[in-house]
Amino acid sequence: MTDPGEHAQDALPLAVGDLVVYASHGIGRVESREHSRDSGEMLLLVFESGLEVTLPLDRARNTLRSLSGEPELAEVQRTLGSDSPPASEHWSRRHRNSQAKLVGGTVSGLAEIVRDGAHRERQRVKGGTAPIRSQLYRAARKLLIAEVAAVRGIEPDAADAWIVEQINGDPLTMHRARRTLGEGGRPWED
């Protein structure tokens, strides 16, 4: 598994107006780049929630990544549609692994948390899932929804529906999604 900063250092220009992903914060826009005598070049990120984060440029290059593209979403689709691995690990180890994936912020790691969480949510109805795992699932799902919506240029509700369809694998539901989203996953324009 690659560190988000490894890829970001080569390909992430961090220009004003760029959309970037900051692990557990989600998608932010580079609002400004300013030079500070004390700290060197600083980046101001603004998130949809209104959160503003200022980072030194070097740290930004090591912690931010580019927004995913269609190739990454194809991998997300495969991950969401696959079965969860058998729960052979102790729950605390699975929880730590999920936390690490959430902090890592890769779209594939988020997809794994969402897939596994969705399967556990089904089991929770039968009395199985601990609330803390549900929190990780909800946080990862929120981040994944935002990224799918941004990449595809669709509303978050449509992105959430797409995620559910991939997990459920229901052909009728998937047919409806293709009709709604059109070819290439974009909404049909009237």
Secondary structure, DSSP 8 states (H G I E B T S, - for coil): ---HHHHHHHH----TT-EEEEGGGEEEEEEEEEEETTTEEEEEEEETTS-EEEEEHHHHHHH-EE---HHHHHHHHHHHHS------S-HHHHHHHHHHHHHH--HHHHHHHHHHHHHHHHHHTTT---HHHHHHHHHHHHHHHHHHHHHHT--HHHHHHHHHHHHH--HHHHHHHHHHH-GGG-----
